[in-house]
Amino acid sequence: MEQLIIILAVVVVVVGGGGTTLLVRTRRRVPRAPHRTEVQGGTTAAPGATGTAAPDLAKGRSAPPDLTATPAAPPAPAVEKPPPSAGRLVRLRGRLARSQSALGGVLLGLLSRDRLDEETWDEIEETLITADMGVTPARQLVEELRTDVKVAGTRDAEEVSSLLRAQLLAQVGVDLDRSLHTERRGDRPAVVLVVGVNGTGKTSVCGKLARALIGDGHSVLLGAADTFRAAAADQLQTWGERVGAEVVRSDRDGADPASVAFDAVNQGIERGVDVVIVDTAGRLHTKAGLMDELGKIKRVISRHATVDEVLLVLDATTGQNGLRQARVFAEVVDVTGIVLTKLDGTAKGGIVVAVQRELGVPVKLVGLGEGLDDLAPFEPEAFVDAIVGG
Ligand code: GDP
């Protein structure tokens, strides 16, 4: 039971000019060593240990982190070992099918009509547009599908369904690189910046991503650079405790977000963690303000490490409004991947296609619920199967 006593380790870090006091809170005593890699909870799950061929979050990475210099950590009591991320979308398929199969049902229903006339093809196009796919991709899909059906010369339900599946896959994109770049660079951790409008699920994504990475064998540190909302750092702290990741935060609201991000990365370097995930503020005030803020965070981090991923979190239920927000973020910062949250709460999965097209950036992760493990690497095949019931 003693092990469960929460100890708050207070680390004072003075940033040049900023003078920010940061709290690094841990749930148990940290062994003092130059390369402390223990992060509570998930330690050594081997990447890809599920026996499935599906990718893990950092598909293509070569070797698990070197833990040889790590002092033996006391047994971690609190955090249940997370499952590896590989194949997660397949495991969450039921949830995906529940939200997306209505779209497939309508499309297949229209395609099975006795006569596939002009009006029916228009309805198919409309259905795709209503599912937030966007006008151009919807038109393109209908045109191609129309040709395919004609060439195949069949109206057999199974064949038509497989033609639809192929066209949906083509629109979603099977060849995009959706791997997350979370590999250490020498003695530096990988840095993931998480951006997006408040309410999209940004902080949850930081927590869930930390847990997934821990499940894949990484050690993770969270940086609470959303210093504008009073509760944001507390919320991230709670996530950190749930998933077994330490949190670097300021002790006061309104602190300079760039200072916090800088200190989080510094702490990450000193502690030898693999990945630092930085949560940022999501106020859509002015575009210039947002650009200044995110630009400064990136610049300041770049003094010590490389920002490997900028993940834009987008709420799948917000449709055109969400797309507009995404555009603003993409204009001010180089987004490397999209996290589409709340896909469990909408039948409008077409947004995957629309947002990728709009930003020219792949959807890398999808959120399918509020649970700890409800964030999954995006897999086009599993997604399209959920639509057409494959
Ligand atoms: P932030 O303001 O962007 O940091 O958003 P939060 O992380 O606080 O999330 C806002 C709300 O969305 C919370 O109630 C989350 O539980 C919920 N949420 C986040 N992701 C998902 C998801 O994938 N599915 C569902 N159903 N809810 C989600």
Boltz pocket constraint, residues with backbone or C-beta under 6 A from the ligand:
constraints:
  - pocket:
      binder: B
      contacts: [[A, 196], [A, 197], [A, 198], [A, 199], [A, 200], [A, 201], [A, 202], [A, 203], [A, 204], [A, 205], [A, 282], [A, 340], [A, 341], [A, 342], [A, 343], [A, 344], [A, 345], [A, 366], [A, 367], [A, 368], [A, 369], [A, 370], [A, 374]]
      max_distance: 6.0
